[in-house]
Amino acid sequence: MKKIIFYTYLKCSTCRKAEKWLKSKDFEFQLIDIVKEPPLVNYLNLALEQYSDDKKRIFNTRGKVFKTLNLDINGLSKEEIIQLLLSDGKLIKRPFLIYEGKKVILGFNEIQYAKQFI
């Protein structure tokens, strides 16, 4: 069985769509509230490695918290980005999935999910 850790925000419609898709394909996953329990540092590091060409993709740029902070992501160090993301789970792009402990999948795109999981 493939291991999926699914960080979600309960009020997020995109998260609900992703969860529904995974359930429809009979995938088992661990569901974690991203606001109450942001991803572990090693998962954030993995995301930063995967998206090193565009660190902004890790952020929930449409969210109120992000817009309020008016951040210059490119001007921040890796450590500053991690501390910022840990400070408020609403800053993190969601859903935030960890697949097999080795890959981060951000957001929900049915085609991307099919390629990853099927």
Residue pairs with C-beta under 8 A, 6 or more apart in sequence:
1 28
2 27
2 99
2 100
2 117
3 99
3 100
3 101
4 22
4 27
4 28
4 29
4 30
4 97
4 98
4 99
4 117
5 29
5 30
5 32
5 43
5 97
5 98
6 18
6 19
6 22
6 29
6 30
6 31
6 32
6 95
6 97
7 32
7 33
7 34
7 37
7 38
7 39
7 89
7 92
7 94
7 95
7 96
7 97
7 98
8 15
8 18
8 19
8 31
8 32
8 33
8 34
8 94
8 95
9 15
9 33
9 34
9 35
9 89
9 90
9 94
10 33
12 94
12 95
14 94
14 95
14 107
14 108
15 94
15 95
15 108
17 108
18 95
18 97
18 108
18 113
19 31
19 95
21 108
21 110
21 113
22 29
22 113
22 117
25 117
25 118
27 117
29 97
33 89
34 89
34 90
34 92
34 94
34 96
35 88
35 89
35 90
36 89
37 89
38 44
38 85
38 86
38 88
38 89
38 92
39 47
39 85
39 92
39 96
39 98
41 82
41 86
43 96
43 98
43 104
44 58
44 81
44 82
44 85
44 86
45 78
45 82
46 98
46 102
46 103
46 104
47 58
47 96
47 104
47 106
48 55
48 58
48 78
48 81
48 82
50 103
50 104
51 57
51 58
51 104
51 106
55 73
55 74
55 81
56 73
56 74
57 93
57 106
58 81
58 85
58 92
58 93
58 106
59 66
59 71
59 73
59 85
59 91
59 92
59 93
60 66
60 90
60 91
60 92
60 93
60 94
61 67
61 93
63 90
63 91
64 90
65 88
65 90
65 91
66 90
66 91
69 91
71 84
73 81
76 84
84 91
85 91
85 92
93 106
93 107
94 106
94 107
95 105
95 106
95 107
95 108
96 104
96 105
96 106
97 104
97 105
97 106
98 104
99 105
99 116
99 117
103 116
105 112
105 113
105 116
